[in-house]
Amino acid sequence: MSYPDTQLFINGTWAAAKDGRTLPVFNPATAGEIGTVAHASISDLELALDAARDGFTIWSATGVFDRYKLMRRAADLLRDRADHIARLMTTEQGKPLDQSRMEIVASADIIDWFAEESRRSYGQVIPSRQAGVTQITLKQPVGPVAAFTPWNFPINQMVRKLSAALAAGCSIIVKAPEETPASPAELVQCFTDAGLPDGVLNLVFGDPAEISAYLIAHPIIRKISFTGSTSVGKVLASLAGTHMKKSTMELGGHAPVLVFDDADIDKTVALMATHKFRNAGQVCVSPTRFLVQDTVADQFIEGFAKAAKAICVGPGTDPKSDMGPLANDRRIPAIERMITDAVERAATLVTGGKRIGNTGWFFEPTVLADVPIDAEIMNDEPFGPIAIINRFDTTDAALSEANRLPFGLASYAFTTKSSTATRLQNEMRAGMLTINHLGLALPELPFGGLGDSGIGTEGGSDAIEGYLDTRFISHLN
């Protein structure tokens, strides 16, 4: 399969950048250049803004049932093209083919969910204190949206923003990742082929800082949605606040996993090892800090290390591969630095810890044990195939460590005691907690964090609210 050069999509047309600039795209399994992506200039952004303004006029006036039907058609097209798009995604991002296909099929379900929500944007009738007065609220689309999406889930993260915007009646400009441009472009084509009017959806690539600064400050844009690092998210949220624009921020995490001595250790190891090394650990909700009760810690460490060693690392196109390469070469020195720092501070490197070969960006599934709290990796998200396993004695100690960091995205726990589960439910400071199973990220569920992990949610019935304005009308008859 040949890999395409990706263009900008503005006002219903695929086109090169006005100044002809492009960026190279690489295959992380080979580190070789496989294509190019158009690099937008300010003049391209102006065209996209004009298109989004006109597209909003059309789409906001489109009936909700027509929006629903078009989105459902786009979801069906995405399912029909899943095999083709999965190969593009694996080529540009690195994850195994089955994981790419799973992402695409799950994304189609998200589109379906938000299509239904477009018909459920209810206002209220508020009882009046005064006879003859009618009081109502209306839910109306906020306006054109600027969305910024990451490379780790090129379609899933774009779908969450795009679907909520379209369901609400907003137009959107998506700044998609330059590392993985072809799969987002295929998603755009599904909506175009489903009949989405010109200008409603626009796709650009280029310099992230330049594009975000220009779009967020522009008066046409009324809503911001970003998925990425906490440091960048704070800058963008600040800029949005300066211009009094709504923002949804899905930022970094450092997910704790609390494993109590009454849990089924073998089942917990099997479930969480698979979850930890999915997408080479490049997942915002990836379990990272495993906090295991003293009496079962050695058993857990031994089992987890064995599971890590059994993972087959290789190109995502190889059916035998359980884990592909890291998506870009920037992660390797960052991960190596964190591992070295932890070991120098007396952590135990149980397994892994090294780059695999010299071709592509492969890295060993890694397990670190008994890592001091002052180690860099205990405080900054590694965003790679590294599991940290530390011990605790009491529930108080486990909660103290779990809640120590300012992040609060995902968290996990394993216990058979209802009293322990209830306490965790009440005291874990995270936007999402799943106990004794993996229960996150379904379309109908909230998806968002607390503290430095973000603002708002990108899943469930609350997600569309960030794309709507609530207007109150009081009428004396």
Stockholm file with secondary structure:
# STOCKHOLM 1.0

chainA/1-477         MSYPDTQLFINGTWAAAKDGRTLPVFNPATAGEIGTVAHASISDLELALDAARDGFTIWSATGVFDRYKLMRRAADLLRDRADHIARLMTTEQGKPLDQSRMEIVASADIIDWFAEESRRSYGQVIPSRQAGVTQITLKQPVGPVAAFTPWNFPINQMVRKLSAALAAGCSIIVKAPEETPASPAELVQCFTDAGLPDGVLNLVFGDPAEISAYLIAHPIIRKISFTGSTSVGKVLASLAGTHMKKSTMELGGHAPVLVFDDADIDKTVALMATHKFRNAGQVCVSPTRFLVQDTVADQFIEGFAKAAKAICVGPGTDPKSDMGPLANDRRIPAIERMITDAVERAATLVTGGKRIGNTGWFFEPTVLADVPIDAEIMNDEPFGPIAIINRFDTTDAALSEANRLPFGLASYAFTTKSSTATRLQNEMRAGMLTINHLGLALPELPFGGLGDSGIGTEGGSDAIEGYLDTRFISHLN
#=GR chainA/1-477 SS CCCCCBCEEETTEEECCTTCCEEEEEETTTTEEEEEEECCCHHHHHHHHHHHHHHHHHHHTSCHHHHHHHHHHHHHHHHHTHHHHHHHHHHHHCCCHHHHHHHHHHHHHHHHHHHHHTTCCCCEEECCSSTTEEEEEEEEECCCEEEECCSSSTTHHHHHHHHHHHHHTCCEEEECCSSSCHHHHHHHHHHHHTTCCTTSEEEECSCHHHHHHHHHHSTTCCEEEEESCHHHHHHHHHHHHHTTCEEEEECCCCEEEEECTTSCHHHHHHHHHHHHHGGGGCCTTCEEEEEEEHHHHHHHHHHHHHHHHTCCBCCTTSTTCSBCCCSSTTHHHHHHHHHHHHHHTTCEEEECCSEESSSSCEECCEEEESCCTTSGGGTSCCCSSEEEEEEESSHHHHHHHHTSSSEESEEEEECSCHHHHHHHHHHCCSSEEEESSCCCCCTTSCCCCEETTEESCSSSTTGGGGGEEEEEEEEEC
#=GC SS_cons         CCCCCBCEEETTEEECCTTCCEEEEEETTTTEEEEEEECCCHHHHHHHHHHHHHHHHHHHTSCHHHHHHHHHHHHHHHHHTHHHHHHHHHHHHCCCHHHHHHHHHHHHHHHHHHHHHTTCCCCEEECCSSTTEEEEEEEEECCCEEEECCSSSTTHHHHHHHHHHHHHTCCEEEECCSSSCHHHHHHHHHHHHTTCCTTSEEEECSCHHHHHHHHHHSTTCCEEEEESCHHHHHHHHHHHHHTTCEEEEECCCCEEEEECTTSCHHHHHHHHHHHHHGGGGCCTTCEEEEEEEHHHHHHHHHHHHHHHHTCCBCCTTSTTCSBCCCSSTTHHHHHHHHHHHHHHTTCEEEECCSEESSSSCEECCEEEESCCTTSGGGTSCCCSSEEEEEEESSHHHHHHHHTSSSEESEEEEECSCHHHHHHHHHHCCSSEEEESSCCCCCTTSCCCCEETTEESCSSSTTGGGGGEEEEEEEEEC
//
